[in-house]
Structure formats: C-alpha cells, structure tokens
Amino acid sequence: MMLKTDKGTLFIENLPENAQVLVDGEQAELTIDEETMIAKTVLSEGEYQVEVSIDGSVVQGESVTISTAGENRVVFRNIQADSVEPSTIEDTESMSDTFPGPRNVGAEELLFQPEFERVEQTGFSTLGPFSIENGLLIANGQKGNAISRDDYQDFELLAEWRLGPSSNSGIYYRSPPVTEVEFGNEYALVTDTKADPVPTNQKTASLFGVMHPRVSKNFPPYTWHSSKIICVGKNIEHWLDGQLMLSYAIDGEDFIQAVSRNVQKRERRELVGLSIPGRILLQSLAGQVAFRKVSIRRIQEIQKGPSEDKTVSDTLNDSAFPISADPIAKPTKRVPLRELHSEDKKVSEYKVSDTVFDAVAPRRASSISADMTPHDLLTSEDYEWSEPRYLGLFPYHARDLDRELGDFLLAQYSAVSKAKNAPPSLCLLKRNPGDSQWRSVERLNISSTTWDWNPSLSRDGLHLAFQSNRAGGKSPHSDIWFSRRETLDSPWSKPAINFRGSTKNRDESPCFAENGLAVYFNSARFKGKEGTSLVVTRRPHLTARWLPAEELGPKFNVGLYSTAPVLSEDDRVLIFATRGNQKSGERRSLWMSTREEIGSPWSQPSRLDDKLSLDGQVMPRMISPDGQTLVMKYVPQGAKDPAKVGTWVTHRVKRSR
C-alpha cells in the first residue's frame, strides 16, 4: 500500500478501458499504471462501496475497508463491456462452473409469455395479486404470490421483469405453495436508487435478508431486466442481466452464518436453504411489478439420478440449514400384495406388510395388471366398485396403520373402548404372523382422558397425526395433534398441537400425504358459515413447523359438509365424503378428485358409484397401496345391530360389459 498522511491507496486490477469506478456512488479519480494497467485512487480511512460502471450500468462491486496499514486491493474478474439485453438472455451460458459434472437439462417450460391470455395457459395454479394485461403479468402493490402448478428442485429459471418507482418484488424458489409474503428462498427484486437506498442484503439479486449480491446495481424505474436462477443440489446462483451476482452453497459456512444472523424467528429461517422440491412463486409486495416472460428448465445431475427417486429421509438430509433435527429412519421396504398372497410363499415369511389389507383385500385379480398405479386403477373406466360388504375385523374408528418391523406382521392404530360411552383412545392392535384374528390391544401412553381418534401415520411410521379435544387446543371442539418418534422402536413424543396449521375451528380426520410434508383434513367453515371444508397444511421439510392451513377450494364444496379426506399411495387420488344438512335427508356420498402428478392442481371432484351413496354415516378411511380396496367407516341409518357398525370395504373389479 502507498500512504499519504492519513489516507490510503486503493489498487484496482482487471479494470476495462471504458469502465468508471464509483466510490459510494461518486466517480473516483483514477491513476492508471501503463505497464501493469492497475488503477489506483487515494481514499481516507473508512468503509466504502466500490463499484465498476460500464455505459452507466453498474456491473460489479465490492465492500472495502481503507486503513493506514496493510494493502487494500480489489481484483475484478475480466468484465465484458457489452451488456446483455433481455431478449438475448437465453443465449448466455446456461450453466456456470459452480456446478461440476455432467447434467441433463430438460425442455423449456413456459410459466408465462406475452401470448398467454388466461391463467389456464400459464404455469401457475393461481396468479394471486397478478393479472394479465397487454401481454404482461402485472401487480400494482397488492401483497401476495403467484404460485406455480408444479414443484421444481434442480432447475434453471429465466425471468424478464421491470419495476415501477419504490417497488418491491421477488422470485421464490423451492418454496411451499403459500399465498402470503413470507421469508424464504427469495431472489429479491427492488427499486434501488440513491434517494431511496435499501440494505445490501435486500438489493436486487440478493438472497433476501441473508446474502448480498456482488454488485449493487442501480437502475431507473420501468426498465426491463433479465434474471436467472440456477439450482443444482446444494448450489445456487443468482444472475442479473447476464452477470453472476451471487453464488452460495446451502451447506457452506458463509451461508450458515448469514442465516443465523438474520433477525427472523427460527421457524421462518428454516424456510431458507431448502433443497427439496418446491414451487416457484412470483411475489408482489409494494409498487408495480411486471413480468414479460418466465421460463424454466429442469436439471438432472447424472451422478445423482432423478430427484424423484429420493426418499423422504433423503430430502430431509438435503436441508442444510443447521436445525436440531431428530434422525429420520428410512421408509420400510414395501411388500407387494400379490407376493403376500402368492401360493408359493407363506405370509409368515414376511416381517413387514404394506397395510392391513392382506387380511382385507383379495389377491389382486389377474385381470388387474401388476404395473397399474393406484391412480390408473382408481380412475380406469374398465373397473368399477363392488358392493360394499361388512368386514367386522376392526373397531369402530379404525383409521390407519403402523408399518412396523418386529414379531408382529401387522399393527393397527385404532380408537377403541371397552366401557360404554367411554372416550376413544389411541391403541395398537397386534396379531401373530399368519393369523386372521387380532390378538391384543395396547393403549398408547400418549392417549389422554378425553377423545383421541382418527389417527394417521406418515409412510416412514415416524410421524403421527390425530384428532383430539384434549386441553391446550385452539378450538373448543377438536384440533389436529402431532407426535413423532426417532425410530420405529422408540416411544412417541409428547403430542403437540399444530398451532400454525390450526384453523381455530373444528379440525377433524387428518390424513398424511405420502411424503409426510402435507396433512389433509376437514374443518368447520371459516367465518362461522355452516358446513365443513377440506383444508391442507404443509411444511417444507420433516422437522419444520407447519404452515397456515388453506382451503383446497370451492370446487371441493360439492356438499354442505365435505369430510374425511384419504389419499392414494401415489398421492394422486383424493377421496372424501359429503352430505347435506341434518334435516335434508340427503344420502351421504363419496367423491374423488385426481391430479396428474404431485404439485399439479386437483381436478373437479366427481361422484363415485351410486352403490357407495349410503343411508347413514359413511366416511372413507383408507385406500390400499395398490388402489384396489377402499375401507370405509359406516353406520347404517337407524342401525340397531352393533355388529354392523364399523368397517366396510369395497374393491375395484372388472366392469361387466
């Protein structure tokens, strides 16, 4: 360093000939060494923001501290003087060197382009505060998010956008599908001027509130810019107008420290750094924001294999934010029903079963292909539901199963009571391998003296949701409570209410999604309206707190009361019950909604066969893993025979021609 009294000299290397250097926004006087082409300027002691500007556009910057000791040197990478126009952004390098190794890049998916005129044409399930006007996706200050239809994990996203004065927007990635403006994986978009500056970690191209971009870029309102987001595994890059602005790894020390310094509450900080599949959200917070084109391409790392092959446990391990997560066991091995029923093998040879259905369902008919998914079988017009029949194996509130390893082939959660009018409890039913009768009932130690019923388990058997009116709830009637265990042999934790996911109304009949990241249930209508609606609460990973519950939508309100949702094993079929008011005398019926894949919107529900519209109380309880059997709770109208009050089943059978 060269010194002049109380001032220091700042050296700048690799400076383009047509570039200007800005120090705290003011042009600096430079001296250029003709041999080394190193620029230098003399500054007083202190902290400065040093930026390089080409043709009036800031293309790179660094924060530096000038002292009277040591050397202060800023080394800029070789900067191309030509700026990148939005129309040519797709011609820029699609992948940077941050992501080594071969990759497969999928075809371009258009989330929005100027030719789209209706939301159905876009890649968004809801536009939230945005509207389509003159070929643009525009929001004018209303708070909220447009939410993509699909989930994305590894991808390259391109977006062309502009902001109005004093505007604030952003692009969320790997995000839960929330309509509210939340803290998360957000590529910030903000109007940033000298007169209205924003903190460095909130500037455009920052990871909002966490990590600042390499360059603080100022630009006038109503100018078009291009952003690119690349996510591959734990590595993320933010690009702006063809320049790399930010790169970070979610298991990197810099990122972890930056998150820990954020003032957000812990449950909000957990939403940053997720590498599980999630939605793309376009945010509107303040001012005007317009998007002209938004496209995305999926990326597959050849070494890693398709992301959809990951287990629930793998996705948790990919979440690098340092939370105190309990160990998550791998899901138990699945044993196909046709193997359990094959004549050349005995059931007792297997130590794990998919469900109770080896005792309930007949062997899969030869007319049903073993390759048919639950979605295919449940939606095929070549099959129909059989006449329901009384099963008589399980108690009144049989709901879901525990896929356990051990001495018992099967274990069933249920709500049972030996005393008349006593409240139901959470119990474990067991039987010996090969037996057709249940032998023992064990009451779980997490049961209370009040009503605990309608339990549901995650696929790995480590997470339990159930309905209870125990003390400490938010509703005067019932809430959804949760318990977990570290391993299949560990005791259950003390139940806790889902405070963020609670509707504060009567919440009933929870059902875990297959990946354990969503729970569907029914709730009394919001704002005191009569009836119940289907709602869902989600969480970004298995140890995160649940997000606020949201209704599935008006299309599921096909009856005054929509209740008891159950999901197929592939999470692509949803069956639920409906009825009118008590005085209408309307028969209860079962309805079904489907979707092409997880993350896609649910279809308009359709009514199942008339034979499943019954007099009395009928509610779906379980769908067998192969989609062949539906188990229902049924109380016939005016039933006097207690033996007929309980579990009924219907099967998918070949339709008669």
N, C-alpha and C positions, 0 to 999 in steps of 0.2 A: 504494500500500500504506500502511496505517496501522500505525505501530510503537508498541510498548510495551516499553521496555528491550530485552531480548534475545529478545523474542517478535515474531511477525508475525501479520498478519490475513489469513485466507483468505476470499475472496469466492466465493459460490456463486450462480449465476444459474439461472433457469428451474426452481426447485425447487417441486414440487407441494405444495399446502397440507397434505395428510395424510402427507407424507413425513418420515422421520427421516434424519439424517446420521450415519453411523458413521465414526469415525476409528480405524483399526486395530482395528475390531471393537467399539469402545465408542461409545455415543451421545454426540454433541458438543452443547455448549451453544451455541445459536444466537441471534443478534440479527438481526431482520428489519427492513429499511428499508421503511416503509409506502408510500413513493412509488415506489421502484424495485423493491420486492419482492425485493431482493438479500439473501441471507443471508450472515452472516459469523461467523467464530469465530476466537479467538486461539490460536495454537499456538507452541510453542518451535521453534527451528531443527531441521531434520532431514527425513527422508523418511517419507511417510505413504501409507497406502492409504485413500482417501476413497470411501465408498460411499453410495448412496441406497437406503433400505429403505422399502417400502410394504407394510403389513399383515404385517410380519415377513419379507418376502421381498426380498432384495437384487436390485434391477433395473438398477443401473448403477454403475460405479465408475471411478476414475482414480487413478494413482500420481502424487503431487505432492511437490515438494521445497520446504520453507519456509526462506527465508533472511531476512536483515535488510536486503536491498536488492532493488529491483525490485518487481514486482507478482505475486502468486500468485492466480490466478483459475481456477476450474473452471466451465466453461459446459456445463451439462447440456441435452441436447435435451429438447423437451417430452415428458414421460413421462405415459402414460395410467395412471391409478391402478388400473384394472381389470386383474387378471392373466388370463392365457389358460389355460383348462383344457385338458387333453389332448384331450378329446372335441371341442373346437371348433377345434383347430389347423388343420383343413382349410379353415376359413372365413377364416383370416387372409390377408393379402395374399400372393399366390403368388410374386410377383417384386418385388424391390426396385429402386430407381433406379440401383443399381450397374450394371445390365445394360441399356444403352440399345438402342433399335432393336426392330423387330417380331420376334416369335418364334412358332413353332408349338409348342404343348405337347400331347404325346401323351396317350393314355388312361392311367388309373391301372393300374399293375401291382402286384398284391399279392404281396409276398415272404413275408409271414406275417400271419395274422389268427387270432383265437381259435377260429374254426370249423375250422381245419386240424388234422388228427389224425395225418397221416403225412408223411414227408419228401417224398414224391412230389407232394403237394399244394402244397408251398411253392415259392418261387422259388430255393431253394438246392440245389446239387448234393450238398453234404454239410453236415451240421449240426455236424460236429466235436465239441466238448465239450458242445454243447447237446442238450437233449431236450425233447420236447413233453409238458407236464404241465398238466392242468387249463386248457387254452386258452392257456398261456403257453409261450414259448420260454425255457428256463431253463438256466443253467450254474452250477455250485457250486464254483468255484475251479480247475477243470481248465484248463490252458493250451491254447489253440488257437483256431481260427476256423471259423465257418460261412461257406461260400463260395457266392456267387450263381451260378446257372447261366449267366447272360448277362453280357456286357460292357456297360458304360454309359460314355458320355463326357460329354455335356451332359444334365443332369437336375435334378429336384427330388425329394429324398428326405425322407420323413417317418417318424419312429420314436417310439413311445411306450415308455418304459422305466422301470425302477426298480432301485435298488442296495441291497444289504444293507450292514451295517457293514464298514468297511475293505475296500471292494470297488473293483476296478479293471477297467474295460472300455473299449470304444471302437468306433467305426464307421470302417472303412477305405473309401475310395472311389478309383476309378481305380487299382485295386491289382492286382498279379499274383495268381493264384489259389494262394496259399501257405497251408499249414496251420499253419506256425509263427508265433508272435508276433514280428513284425518291425517295424522302424522304417519309417514311410511316411506316406501321406496319411491321418492318423488324427484324427477328431473324438473328443476324449478324453471319457470318462465316468468319474468318480472320486468316491468318497465324500470330502468335504472338510469337516472340522469344525475348530473352534478347537483342540481337543485333538489333532487329527491333521492338521495343515495340509500342503499339497503346494505345490511351486513354482508360480509364476504361469503358466508356460508348459506346465504339466501339468494345470491345472484343467479342470473340465468346460467343454466348448465351445471349448477351445483347439485349435490345430493342434499335437498333442502334441509337446513338446520343442522347438518352434520359435517359435510366436506365441501370446501370452496373450490371453484374452478381455477385452473392455472392462469386464466386471463380474466380480468374484469372488463367486460365488453359493454360499452355504451352505444346505444343506437336510438334514433328518433322513433316516435310512435308511427304506426301504420306502415312500417317497412316489413317486407317478407324475409323470413329466415328459415333455415333448414336445421333440424335436429336429428341426431341419430343416437340410438341407444343399443348397445350390444351386450348381451348377457350370455355367458357360456360358463356353466358350473358356478364357481365362486368368484369369477372375474367379471367385472362390469366396466364399460366405458361410456362416457358421455361425450358426444361430438356436437359442435356448433359451426355451421357454415363451412364444413369441410375440415375443421381443425379439431384435434383431440383436446378436450378441455379438462377432462377428469378421468382417471382410471384408478380403480381400487379393487382389492380382494376382500371379501367379507370375513376371511379368517386372518387378515393382515393386522398387525399391531396398530398401525395408524388408524385404520377404520375402527377397530375395537375401542381405542382410546377416544376417538372423536364421538362415538355413540355414547360412551359413558359420561362425557362432559355435557351432553345435551340435557336441558332442563326439563324435558318431558318426563312424565311419570313412567315407571318401569313397564307397565302394560302397553304403553304407546311405543316405547323404544323397541319393544320386542317385534314390532311390525317392520323394522328396518333391518336389512341384511338377510331376508328370506331368500332361499334358493329353491323353494318348492314351486310347483306350477301355480300361477295366479292370473288375474285379469289385467288387462290394460285399461286404465282409467284416464280420461281427459278431464282435468279439473277446471272449474270456474270459481274464483274467489272474489275478485274485485275488478271493476272496469270491463273493457271489452276485449275478448279474445276470439280469434277466428282461425280455424284450421282449413287449409285448402286441399291437402292430401295427407292421408295417414295409411301407411302400408307396413306389412310385417312379413318376415320370412323365418320359419323355424330352422333351428340349427341342431344337428346331431353330431356329437363327438363320437367318432368311430370307435375309439378305445373304450368309451364308457358304455356304449349301447344306448338304445332308445330310453328316454326318460320315463316312459310309461311302464317300463319293466321294474322300476324301483318299488320297494315295499314301503309301507307306512313308516317303518323304522328307519329306512334309508333316508327318507325325506326329512325326518327329524334331525338326523346326523348332518344333513346338508345345511341346517340352520346354524350359522356360525356365531350369531350373537351370544355372548357368554352368559346364558341364563343357567340357573341351577336346575337342570332338567334331570328327572329321575330316569334310570335306564329303561328303555323300551324293548321288550322282547320281540323277536321275530314272530310273525304270524305262524301258527301251527300248520303243518302240512295238511293239505286238503285231500281227502279220500273220496273219489267219485262214487256216487251212489251205486252205479252199476257194478263196481267192484265189491261193495259191501253186500250186494245181493247175488253175486255170481255163484253158481252152483259148485264150482271147484274150490272155493275159499270159504272158510268159516268166519263169521263176524268176529268171533273172539280173537282172531289173529291180529286184528287191528287195535291199536291203542288210542286212536283218535278218530272222531267222526265229525263230519260237517255239521250235522244237525240231528234233531230227534227224529228226522224223517226216515231213518232206516227202520223205525218201528211204525211209522205213519204211512209212508208212501209205498206203493207197489214198486217193484223193479221197473225201471224206465222201459216203457214199451218199445218193442223192436221197431215199431213204426216211427219212433222219435229218434232222429239222428243224434248220436252222441256229441256231434260237433255243434249242435244248435245252442246258441247262447240263451240265457234266461229271457233276454229281450226278444229274441227271434221266436221262441216258443210261446211267450205270453201274447205276442202281437200277431202271430200267424193266423190267417183265416182258415187254414186247413185243420185247426184244432178248436175245440170248444170246452167249456167247463162241464164236468159231470154233476149229477145231482148231489147236493151236499149230504153227507152222512155223519151220524153221531159217532165220535171216536171213543169217548169215555175213558181215555187214558190219563188225562191231566186235569188238575184242579181248575177252578173257575177262572182264575186270572193268568193262566199260562201265557207267557209272552215271548221270552227269548232264551237263548241257550248259552251255556258256557262250554266252549270247545277246549276241554281240558285233557292233558296227558295224565296218566296215572292208572290206578287199579280199576277205575270205572270207565266204561266205554263212553257213557253219556252223562251229562249233568244238566239239569234244567232249572232255571230260575222261575219262581212262581210265587204267587201270593196265596197262602192257604191259612185256614183257621180251623181248629178243632172245636172251639167253643162257639156256640150260636151267637151271632151278632158281634163277635169279636172283630177288631180291625185286621185286615190282611197284613202279612209280614213278608219280608224278602227271605226266601228259603231256597235251599239247594236240594234237589231231588236226585237220587242216585239209583242205579241198578247195576247188577253184575253183568259182565260181558255175555252176550248171547241170550240173556233173559228178556222176556217181553213185558214183565211187570216191574214197576218201580218198587224198590225195597225200603228205602229210608228217606226221611225228610230232615234236613238240618236247617235250623233257623240261623240266618246270618247275624253276626254280632253288631252290624250297622243298622239293624232294624230298630224302630222306635216303638213307643206305646201307642202311636197314632197310626194313620193309614199310610202304608208304603206299598205301592203296587205299580203295575205296568213297567217292569224293568226292561232295559235294552242294553246290549253289550256291543262294544266295538269288535271288529274282526279278530284283533290280536288277543282278546279276552282280558285286557288290562284296564279298560275304561267302562264304567257302569253308569248309566243314567236311569233315573226312575222318578215316578210321580209321588209326591208326599205332601201332607198337610201338617207336617211337624213344625214345632216352634222355630222361629227365626226366618220364616218365609216372607216374601213381599206381597203375596196375595192372601186374602182372607180364606181362600178355598184350597188351592194346591199350587205347587211350584215344581219345576224340574230341578232335581238334585243330582249331584255327581260324586262318584267315588272312584278311586284308582288304586292299583296295586303295582308293585315293582316287577314281580314275576308271577307266573301262574300259581305258584305255591305260597305266595306272600299274602298276608292279611289285607283286607280292604282298608283304605284310609277313612278317616272321619268324613262323612258326607258334607259337601259344601253346596250352597245354592249358586245357581248361575245368575249372579246379580246383574251383569251387563246384558245377558240374553233374556232375562225375565221380562215379561210384558206387564207385570203387576196385576194381571187379570188371572183367570183360572187357566193354568197351563197343564196340559194333560197328554198322556200317551206318547212319550218320546220314542224316537227311532233313530239310531245311529246310521249315518252313511257308511259305506264300506271302508273308506279311508280314515274314518274317525275324526274328520275335520268339519263335519256338519251334523246337526241333530234337527230332525223334523218333528214337529208336534202340533197339536191343535190348541188354540187359545180362545177365550171369550173375546168377542169382537171389541175392537178398540172404541173408545169414546162412548162406552155404555150402550152400544147397539146390541139388540138381541141376536143370538146365534154365536157360532164359533167359526174361526177361520184357520187355515193351515199356515203355519209360520216356520221359519228356519233360522237357526243361529249358527254362526260359523266361527272358526278360529284358524289362524294362519298356520299353526303347527300344533303338535300334540300337547305341549305344555303351556301354550299361550292361553290367555284369558279369552272367553267367548265374546264375540262382537254383539252389538244390539240385535235383537230379533227383528226380522222383517217379514211381512206377509208375502206369500207366494203370488198373490194377485187375485183380482176379481174373478178370473176365469175358473178358479177353484171353488168359488162360492156357488156351486150348482144347486145346493140346498141351503136351507136356513142354517143348518148345522153340518159342517164338514169336520170329520173326526178321524182319529186313529190311522195316521199315515204309516204305511210299511213300504220298504224299498226292496227291489230285487238285488241279488248279489252283485250284479254288474252296475248297480246304481243308475239304471236307465229306464226303470219302470217304477211308477209310484201308484199304489192302490190305496184308496181311502173310502170311508163310509159317509153317507149323507142321510139326512132326514129333515122333515118339516117341523113345525111346532107341535107341541104335545096334543093339541086339540084337533089338528088337521086329519089325523088318522092315516097320514101318508106312510106307505111302506118304506122301510129303510132299504137302501140300495148301495151297491158298491160301484165305484168309478175308477178309471185308470187313465193316467197320463204318462207319456213316454218322451224320451229325448234321444237324439242320435248318438250323443256321447256326453260324458261328464263335462259340465260347463256350458252345454248348449241349453237353450230355453226349453221349458216343458211345453208339451203340446196341449191343445184344448182337450180337457178330460172327456172321455166317452164312457157311457154306462155299460157295465158288464151284463152278461146274460140275465134275462128276466128270472131265471131259476135261482139267482143269487139275491133277488129282491124278496125279502122275507118279512113276515109279520112278526114283530118283536124287535129285540135289540140284537143287531149283528154288527160286529166290528172285525176287520182283518187283524190278524196277529202276526203271522209270519208267512214269507214266501220261501219255499225250499230253494236251496242253492242252485238246483238245475232248472228252476222255474216251473216244475211240473205240478207242484202242490201248493195250495193256499190253505192256511189254517185260520179258522175264524172262532171268535167267541160268539156264542149265540144263546139268547134267552128267548124262547118262543113266547108269543103273546099269550098271557094268562097261563103260563106254564105251571102245572101242579106237580109234575113229576121231576123231583130234583135231579134225577139221573140224566135228564135230557138238557139240563142247564150246564153248559160247559163248552168243550172243544168239539168243533165240527170241521170237516175237511172236504175239499173239492179238488179234482185233478184235471189236468189238461188231457183230453182224449181226442182221438181222431174223429173228425166231424163225419157224420153219416151223410152219404150222398143220396 
